[in-house]
Amino acid sequence: MNDRPNDEAMAEVFRNDQAYAVELLNSILEDGDQGELLIALRQMSKAFGGMGKIAEQTQNSRPHLYTVLSERGNPELRNFTAILAAMGLRLTVQPIGKSAPRRRPSARGRTSAVA
């Protein structure tokens, strides 16, 4: 399957609308579809300077980056965060849903001085 024309079109969209790129990545991460994530990151790499530039900024070789972002790729967290950083993005964690209860750290297990 050759998806190059689609990749080029998506790269142009990402270049022109970084907010859309962020929204798309967040949606993919929420769904948990790694294949979709890798496709989007490949397309975004074109928008943010190409694989060569991303490889240089992440201190990886181009072939390694192509492998990591391939259909069979399984990027480690450090690769994933480095790729995002090269694109001016970062991975964040937030509660699920607006009404997720906030938990306070438990004081259990701590000892207190007894006078």
Secondary structure, 3 states (H helix, E strand, C coil): CCCHHHHHHHHHHHHHCHHHHHHHHHHHHHHCCHHHHHHHHHHHHHHCCHHHHHHHHHCCCHHHHHHHCCCCCCCCHHHHHHHHHHCCCCCCCCCCCCCCCCCCCCCCCCCCCCC
